[in-house]
């Protein structure tokens, strides 16, 4: 049985083990999807991300992008022009997540196949 880890804190996140820290940083419904889209596209504008993830609200996308930026997984670049232009890209630490995200995607595809998943509603994205 694993030993109990001491409580730690990093950037306001309290955790006991590295697995818990990882889930605090990239966990949730939207963050892995956002990271995967940025990994596949390189650089994306807010509107491109919004279109590529049709079920996410603008408010939630903004919130998730801010959290990912605060955790140093993406870079937000603002261009001073009219209209304003903002681009998002992964940091080197964010790019290191690509193999993990790819494995999660592959596991989901295998799970869907084994469980007999069916098409429902709109096409989502070719992840």
C-alpha positions as CSV (number, residue, x, y, z in Angstrom):
1,X,0.0,0.0,0.0
2,X,1.4,3.5,-0.9
3,X,2.6,5.6,2.0
4,X,0.7,8.7,3.0
5,X,2.3,11.9,1.5
6,X,2.7,15.1,3.4
7,X,0.5,18.1,2.4
8,X,2.3,20.4,0.0
9,X,1.4,23.7,-1.7
10,X,2.3,25.2,-5.1
11,X,0.9,28.4,-6.6
12,X,-2.1,28.2,-4.2
13,X,-2.8,24.6,-5.0
14,X,-2.8,22.2,-2.0
15,X,-1.9,18.6,-2.8
16,X,-0.4,15.4,-1.3
17,X,1.1,13.7,-4.3
18,X,2.2,14.4,-7.8
19,X,-0.8,12.7,-9.3
20,X,-3.1,15.0,-7.4
21,X,-1.1,18.1,-8.5
22,X,-1.3,17.0,-12.1
23,X,-5.1,16.6,-11.9
24,X,-5.4,20.0,-10.1
25,X,-3.5,21.6,-13.0
26,X,-5.0,19.9,-16.1
27,X,-8.1,18.2,-14.7
28,X,-11.7,19.0,-15.5
29,X,-13.8,18.7,-18.6
30,X,-12.3,21.5,-20.7
31,X,-8.6,21.9,-19.9
32,X,-7.4,18.7,-21.6
33,X,-9.5,19.5,-24.7
34,X,-8.1,23.1,-24.9
35,X,-4.6,21.8,-24.4
36,X,-5.0,19.2,-27.1
37,X,-6.4,21.7,-29.6
38,X,-3.5,24.1,-29.0
39,X,-1.0,21.2,-29.3
40,X,-2.5,20.2,-32.7
41,X,-2.8,23.8,-34.1
42,X,0.2,25.5,-32.6
43,X,-1.3,28.9,-32.2
44,X,-5.0,29.7,-31.9
45,X,-7.1,32.9,-31.4
46,X,-9.9,32.9,-28.9
47,X,-12.6,32.7,-31.5
48,X,-10.9,29.7,-33.2
49,X,-10.8,27.9,-29.9
50,X,-14.4,28.7,-29.2
51,X,-15.5,27.3,-32.6
52,X,-13.4,24.2,-32.2
53,X,-15.1,23.4,-28.8
54,X,-18.8,24.0,-29.6
55,X,-20.2,23.1,-26.1
56,X,-18.0,25.4,-24.1
57,X,-19.3,28.8,-23.1
58,X,-17.2,32.0,-23.7
59,X,-17.1,32.6,-19.9
60,X,-15.8,29.0,-19.2
61,X,-13.2,29.2,-22.0
62,X,-12.0,32.5,-20.7
63,X,-11.7,31.1,-17.2
64,X,-9.9,27.9,-18.3
65,X,-7.5,29.9,-20.4
66,X,-6.7,32.2,-17.5
67,X,-6.0,29.2,-15.2
68,X,-3.8,27.5,-17.8
69,X,-1.9,30.7,-18.3
70,X,-1.5,31.1,-14.5
71,X,-0.1,27.5,-14.3
72,X,2.4,28.3,-17.1
73,X,0.9,25.8,-19.6
74,X,0.0,28.4,-22.2
75,X,1.1,31.8,-23.4
76,X,-1.3,34.6,-24.1
77,X,0.0,37.1,-26.6
78,X,-1.9,40.4,-27.1
79,X,-1.3,42.4,-30.3
80,X,-1.9,46.2,-29.9
81,X,-4.1,46.8,-33.0
82,X,-7.7,47.6,-33.8
83,X,-9.6,45.3,-33.4
84,X,-7.5,43.7,-30.6
85,X,-5.8,40.4,-31.5
86,X,-5.0,37.8,-28.9
87,X,-3.3,34.4,-29.6
88,X,-2.8,31.4,-27.4
89,X,0.0,28.8,-27.6
90,X,1.5,26.2,-25.4
91,X,4.6,26.8,-23.3
92,X,7.4,24.2,-23.4
93,X,5.9,22.7,-20.2
94,X,2.5,22.6,-21.9
95,X,3.9,20.9,-24.9
96,X,5.3,18.2,-22.6
97,X,1.7,17.2,-21.9
98,X,1.1,16.1,-25.5
99,X,2.1,12.4,-25.1
100,X,-0.2,12.2,-22.0
101,X,-3.1,13.8,-23.8
102,X,-2.6,11.6,-26.9
103,X,-2.7,8.5,-24.6
104,X,-5.9,9.7,-22.9
105,X,-7.4,10.3,-26.4
106,X,-6.3,6.8,-27.6
107,X,-7.7,5.2,-24.4
108,X,-11.0,7.0,-25.0
109,X,-11.2,5.7,-28.6
110,X,-10.5,2.2,-27.5
111,X,-13.0,2.4,-24.7
112,X,-15.6,3.7,-27.1
113,X,-15.0,0.8,-29.4
114,X,-15.1,-1.8,-26.7
115,X,-18.3,-0.4,-25.2
116,X,-20.1,0.0,-28.5
117,X,-20.3,3.8,-28.6
118,X,-22.7,5.4,-31.0
119,X,-22.8,8.7,-32.9
120,X,-25.1,11.2,-31.3
121,X,-25.9,14.7,-32.3
122,X,-23.5,17.1,-34.0
123,X,-20.0,16.1,-35.0
124,X,-17.6,17.4,-32.4
125,X,-14.0,17.6,-33.6
126,X,-11.5,15.3,-35.3
127,X,-9.2,15.0,-32.2
